[in-house]
């Protein structure tokens, strides 16, 4: 499987509760924090829900 790096680039302040929970489920709690995940359909779906708050790079 391909790995992806997900970085939070915008704040979660003022966002909907489900978007905040999605960021936390991805392991993102602070601005500019980066996490690595396998590119599974579940992770891709989570990233698509908060694509306006994160940047994604393929490794």
VENJOMO-V185836 format. One record per run of one state. SS is the DSSP state (helix for helix, strand for strand, loop for the rest). FROM is the first residue (numbers start at 0). TO is the last residue. If there is no record, write none. Layout:
# VENJOMO-V185836
((SS & FROM & TO) (SS & FROM & TO))
This chain:
# VENJOMO-V185836
((loop & 0 & 1) (strand & 2 & 7) (loop & 8 & 15) (helix & 16 & 25) (loop & 26 & 32) (strand & 33 & 37) (loop & 38 & 39) (helix & 40 & 48) (loop & 49 & 52) (strand & 53 & 57) (loop & 58 & 58))
